[in-house]
Amino acid sequence: MSASLRLRMLACAALITVAAPAHASVPLSAFAVPSKVEFLPGQPTATHVVIHGAFFFYTGMGNLNYSSPKCGYMYFTCKPGEEAMCRMQWNEIHQTIGKGS
């Protein structure tokens, strides 16, 4: 391997390994504090869910500003073929009810 090629490879390796500042991902668009989860048509076969509770919504880019809590409910439908994943996530949400953080 020629000295010129080794020098170019070393320069490329140095460029690749130069540290860059880490950037945070986009903040979550909403946070929820659930008080009740309704599984439709039933918990073992749910394809829809209604989550009752308090919800905080992201209000601006570049900072972590969220709205004041809004009480109510949100309705979610699972995409066909993703039912097992939806049920797992909905059950996890259900299990957090009454557990302080």
N, CA, C and O of each residue as an XYZ file, in Angstrom:
404
protein
N       0.856     -1.163      0.000
C       0.000      0.000      0.000
C       0.908      1.233      0.000
O       1.859      1.327      0.776
N       0.594      2.149     -0.869
C       1.436      3.337     -0.995
C       1.206      4.286      0.179
O       0.165      4.230      0.834
N       2.169      5.147      0.437
C       2.086      6.122      1.525
C       0.936      7.099      1.272
O       0.265      7.535      2.207
N       0.717      7.433      0.010
C      -0.353      8.359     -0.346
C      -1.720      7.753     -0.017
O      -2.592      8.431      0.526
N      -1.896      6.474     -0.349
C      -3.161      5.795     -0.077
C      -3.376      5.661      1.431
O      -4.487      5.869      1.920
N      -2.325      5.317      2.164
C      -2.445      5.209      3.617
C      -2.823      6.555      4.234
O      -3.634      6.612      5.158
N      -2.240      7.629      3.725
C      -2.544      8.962      4.241
C      -3.999      9.331      3.976
O      -4.663      9.898      4.843
N      -4.501      9.010      2.775
C      -5.909      9.291      2.452
C      -6.847      8.470      3.322
O      -7.870      8.981      3.778
N      -6.513      7.189      3.563
C      -7.355      6.338      4.407
C      -7.369      6.857      5.846
O      -8.411      6.852      6.501
N      -6.218      7.299      6.328
C      -6.125      7.849      7.671
C      -6.960      9.123      7.786
O      -7.645      9.334      8.787
N      -6.900      9.971      6.760
C      -7.684     11.206      6.760
C      -9.184     10.904      6.764
O      -9.947     11.563      7.471
N      -9.607      9.916      5.981
C     -11.026      9.523      5.941
C     -11.458      8.973      7.293
O     -12.533      9.312      7.786
N     -10.627      8.129      7.893
C     -10.955      7.563      9.206
C     -11.083      8.664     10.241
O     -11.965      8.613     11.098
N     -10.208      9.661     10.168
C     -10.262     10.777     11.119
C     -11.557     11.563     10.947
O     -12.171     11.965     11.935
N     -11.975     11.786      9.713
C     -13.218     12.520      9.466
C     -14.427     11.753      9.980
O     -15.366     12.343     10.514
N     -14.399     10.444      9.819
C     -15.529      9.622     10.255
C     -15.645      9.608     11.768
O     -16.754      9.593     12.304
N     -14.512      9.612     12.466
C     -14.540      9.484     13.920
C     -14.569     10.803     14.665
O     -14.554     10.801     15.896
N     -14.609     11.924     13.973
C     -14.673     13.220     14.652
C     -15.989     13.297     15.417
O     -17.052     13.015     14.862
N     -15.920     13.674     16.669
C     -17.115     13.758     17.506
C     -18.001     14.903     17.043
O     -17.519     15.988     16.719
N     -19.282     14.650     17.018
C     -20.264     15.676     16.680
C     -21.239     15.781     17.840
O     -21.483     14.796     18.536
N     -21.796     16.958     18.052
C     -22.751     17.090     19.154
C     -23.981     16.221     18.902
O     -24.451     16.104     17.771
N     -24.488     15.621     19.962
C     -25.688     14.792     19.852
C     -26.911     15.693     19.805
O     -26.978     16.701     20.509
N     -27.847     15.336     18.998
C     -29.103     16.082     18.885
C     -30.221     15.230     19.439
O     -30.329     14.048     19.111
N     -31.047     15.816     20.270
C     -32.182     15.092     20.830
C     -33.216     14.869     19.738
O     -33.322     15.647     18.790
N     -33.964     13.809     19.889
C     -35.037     13.552     18.936
C     -36.175     14.529     19.209
O     -36.148     15.269     20.192
N     -37.151     14.525     18.348
C     -38.309     15.402     18.499
C     -39.059     14.992     19.762
O     -39.262     13.800     19.991
N     -39.473     15.944     20.579
C     -40.212     15.599     21.798
C     -41.508     14.857     21.469
O     -42.048     14.981     20.370
N     -41.986     14.099     22.426
C     -43.263     13.400     22.249
C     -44.364     14.423     22.041
O     -44.352     15.483     22.668
N     -45.309     14.121     21.175
C     -46.377     15.070     20.894
C     -47.408     15.123     22.000
O     -48.136     16.108     22.119
N     -47.485     14.079     22.814
C     -48.453     14.073     23.911
C     -47.988     13.155     25.026
O     -47.332     12.140     24.790
N     -48.337     13.529     26.227
C     -48.159     12.682     27.404
C     -49.545     12.419     27.950
O     -50.434     13.262     27.825
N     -49.741     11.249     28.560
C     -51.030     10.917     29.146
C     -50.843     10.403     30.567
O     -49.870      9.717     30.879
N     -51.796     10.752     31.415
C     -51.903     10.170     32.745
C     -53.256      9.459     32.738
O     -54.289     10.075     33.003
N     -53.243      8.163     32.435
C     -54.509      7.453     32.246
C     -55.245      7.198     33.558
O     -54.627      6.959     34.596
N     -56.565      7.252     33.494
C     -57.393      6.917     34.646
C     -58.285      5.712     34.359
O     -58.790      5.069     35.280
N     -58.473      5.413     33.075
C     -59.325      4.281     32.692
C     -58.996      3.902     31.259
O     -58.742      4.772     30.426
N     -58.999      2.606     30.969
C     -58.797      2.118     29.605
C     -59.961      1.199     29.264
O     -60.206      0.215     29.961
N     -60.673      1.519     28.198
C     -61.772      0.673     27.714
C     -61.279     -0.083     26.488
O     -60.908      0.528     25.486
N     -61.273     -1.411     26.564
C     -60.858     -2.265     25.451
C     -62.095     -2.652     24.654
O     -63.074     -3.133     25.225
N     -62.062     -2.449     23.356
C     -63.221     -2.752     22.506
C     -62.850     -3.776     21.433
O     -61.860     -3.552     20.736
N     -63.554     -4.855     21.257
C     -64.773     -5.255     21.951
C     -64.533     -5.807     23.351
O     -65.459     -5.805     24.162
N     -63.329     -6.279     23.668
C     -62.980     -6.767     25.005
C     -61.464     -6.836     25.109
O     -60.769     -6.787     24.094
N     -60.944     -6.950     26.330
C     -59.502     -6.890     26.520
C     -58.721     -7.938     25.715
O     -57.725     -7.574     25.090
N     -59.112     -9.205     25.695
C     -58.282    -10.192     24.969
C     -58.331    -10.052     23.444
O     -57.434    -10.529     22.749
N     -59.373     -9.401     22.927
C     -59.543     -9.313     21.469
C     -59.609     -7.873     20.963
O     -60.070     -7.626     19.848
N     -59.157     -6.941     21.766
C     -59.321     -5.513     21.445
C     -58.666     -5.137     20.119
O     -57.542     -5.541     19.822
N     -59.392     -4.361     19.339
C     -58.867     -3.742     18.121
C     -59.000     -2.223     18.212
O     -58.474     -1.486     17.377
N     -59.714     -1.771     19.244
C     -59.916     -0.349     19.518
C     -59.758     -0.152     21.017
O     -59.921     -1.088     21.800
N     -59.441      1.067     21.405
C     -59.327      1.379     22.823
C     -59.710      2.834     23.043
O     -59.490      3.688     22.185
N     -60.285      3.096     24.203
C     -60.577      4.464     24.628
C     -59.780      4.672     25.908
O     -59.972      3.956     26.891
N     -58.881      5.662     25.893
C     -58.061      5.959     27.060
C     -58.574      7.251     27.679
O     -58.560      8.307     27.046
N     -59.028      7.154     28.930
C     -59.521      8.309     29.681
C     -58.395      8.803     30.577
O     -57.582      8.013     31.057
N     -58.351     10.118     30.802
C     -57.345     10.647     31.715
C     -57.019     12.094     31.431
O     -57.822     12.839     30.868
N     -55.809     12.476     31.836
C     -55.307     13.831     31.598
C     -54.255     13.756     30.498
O     -53.418     12.853     30.494
N     -54.297     14.696     29.575
C     -53.395     14.700     28.429
C     -52.683     16.040     28.335
O     -53.287     17.094     28.531
N     -51.382     15.984     28.031
C     -50.547     17.166     27.836
C     -50.061     17.125     26.402
O     -49.567     16.091     25.953
N     -50.188     18.227     25.668
C     -49.815     18.250     24.260
C     -48.648     19.188     24.008
O     -48.589     20.275     24.582
N     -47.723     18.780     23.158
C     -46.551     19.567     22.793
C     -46.997     20.829     22.071
O     -47.836     20.768     21.172
N     -46.434     21.983     22.463
C     -46.901     23.252     21.893
C     -45.888     24.008     21.048
O     -46.262     24.998     20.420
N     -44.626     23.594     20.998
C     -43.688     24.365     20.200
C     -42.395     23.643     19.906
O     -41.955     22.793     20.681
N     -41.788     23.983     18.787
C     -40.519     23.379     18.393
C     -39.361     24.084     19.097
O     -39.439     25.271     19.414
N     -38.291     23.331     19.333
C     -37.083     23.922     19.877
C     -37.065     24.032     21.392
O     -36.039     24.411     21.958
N     -38.137     23.722     22.054
C     -38.158     23.729     23.513
C     -39.139     22.656     23.975
O     -39.806     22.024     23.157
N     -39.222     22.460     25.256
C     -40.094     21.414     25.778
C     -41.337     22.009     26.419
O     -41.614     21.767     27.594
N     -42.078     22.779     25.653
C     -43.303     23.389     26.151
C     -44.491     22.477     25.889
O     -44.709     22.020     24.767
N     -45.245     22.225     26.935
C     -46.458     21.409     26.828
C     -47.637     22.220     27.353
O     -47.470     23.126     28.170
N     -48.812     21.885     26.879
C     -50.029     22.569     27.303
C     -50.348     22.227     28.753
O     -49.775     21.308     29.338
N     -51.270     22.986     29.308
C     -51.827     22.611     30.605
C     -52.576     21.300     30.394
O     -53.014     21.023     29.277
N     -52.733     20.493     31.427
C     -53.422     19.214     31.241
C     -54.868     19.414     30.819
O     -55.561     20.312     31.297
N     -55.293     18.567     29.926
C     -56.686     18.570     29.460
C     -57.262     17.209     29.819
O     -56.707     16.180     29.435
N     -58.367     17.194     30.551
C     -59.005     15.938     30.925
C     -59.993     15.531     29.851
O     -60.661     16.375     29.255
N     -60.081     14.247     29.610
C     -61.002     13.741     28.600
C     -60.626     12.329     28.212
O     -60.185     11.540     29.047
N     -60.802     12.014     26.936
C     -60.460     10.680     26.451
C     -59.945     10.764     25.026
O     -60.227     11.715     24.297
N     -59.186      9.748     24.646
C     -58.703      9.620     23.269
C     -59.043      8.214     22.795
O     -58.947      7.249     23.552
N     -59.439      8.114     21.537
C     -59.875      6.864     20.925
C     -58.809      6.421     19.931
O     -58.383      7.211     19.088
N     -58.374      5.164     20.022
C     -57.349      4.641     19.131
C     -57.837      3.364     18.467
O     -58.531      2.557     19.085
N     -57.468      3.186     17.202
C     -57.774      1.989     16.441
C     -56.470      1.374     15.980
O     -55.554      2.080     15.559
N     -56.390      0.071     16.060
C     -55.183     -0.643     15.655
C     -55.224     -0.954     14.163
O     -56.274     -1.299     13.621
N     -54.071     -0.829     13.503
C     -53.974     -1.202     12.096
C     -54.086     -2.722     11.966
O     -53.560     -3.448     12.809
N     -54.756     -3.212     10.931
C     -54.833     -4.659     10.723
C     -53.424     -5.263     10.644
O     -52.536     -4.726      9.980
N     -53.247     -6.386     11.336
C     -51.963     -7.056     11.351
C     -51.076     -6.637     12.511
O     -50.054     -7.276     12.762
N     -51.446     -5.571     13.231
C     -50.639     -5.088     14.353
C     -51.370     -5.241     15.689
O     -51.018     -4.596     16.677
N     -52.390     -6.102     15.705
C     -53.222     -6.240     16.895
C     -52.429     -6.689     18.129
O     -52.651     -6.167     19.221
N     -51.521     -7.635     17.973
C     -50.757     -8.137     19.126
C     -49.931     -7.011     19.751
O     -49.887     -6.892     20.976
N     -49.284     -6.194     18.940
C     -48.485     -5.082     19.444
C     -49.381     -4.049     20.125
O     -49.042     -3.551     21.198
N     -50.512     -3.726     19.518
C     -51.440     -2.762     20.110
C     -51.916     -3.246     21.474
O     -51.899     -2.491     22.446
N     -52.342     -4.510     21.546
C     -52.841     -5.052     22.823
C     -51.759     -5.010     23.895
O     -52.044     -4.696     25.051
N     -50.520     -5.323     23.522
C     -49.428     -5.291     24.480
C     -49.249     -3.864     25.027
O     -49.126     -3.670     26.236
N     -49.235     -2.875     24.132
C     -49.054     -1.487     24.554
C     -50.245     -0.995     25.372
O     -50.065     -0.310     26.379
N     -51.453     -1.337     24.947
C     -52.643     -0.912     25.683
C     -52.686     -1.545     27.069
O     -53.095     -0.896     28.031
N     -52.268     -2.807     27.180
C     -52.211     -3.459     28.490
C     -51.176     -2.790     29.388
O     -51.400     -2.648     30.591
N     -50.049     -2.379     28.819
C     -49.040     -1.665     29.607
C     -49.606     -0.353     30.140
O     -49.373     -0.001     31.296
N     -50.342      0.364     29.311
C     -50.969      1.614     29.748
C     -51.967      1.316     30.861
O     -52.000      2.015     31.874
N     -52.772      0.288     30.676
C     -53.774     -0.110     31.671
C     -53.119     -0.430     33.019
O     -53.659     -0.095     34.074
N     -51.977     -1.069     32.975
C     -51.280     -1.472     34.199
C     -50.669     -0.284     34.954
O     -50.332     -0.419     36.130
N     -50.522      0.871     34.301
C     -49.953      2.037     34.990
C     -50.990      2.796     35.815
O     -50.629      3.637     36.638
N     -52.254      2.512     35.608
C     -53.311      3.247     36.315
C     -53.169      3.027     37.811
O     -53.079      1.896     38.289
N     -53.151      4.141     38.538
C     -53.053      4.078     39.989
C     -51.657      3.911     40.533
O     -51.458      3.870     41.747
N     -50.682      3.813     39.638
C     -49.284      3.675     40.071
C     -48.636      5.050     39.937
O     -48.465      5.530     38.816
N     -48.280      5.680     41.011
C     -47.601      6.972     40.950
C     -46.264      6.841     40.273
O     -45.689      5.753     40.239
N     -45.751      7.939     39.728
C     -44.439      7.865     39.066
C     -43.348      8.451     39.901
O     -42.190      8.464     39.484
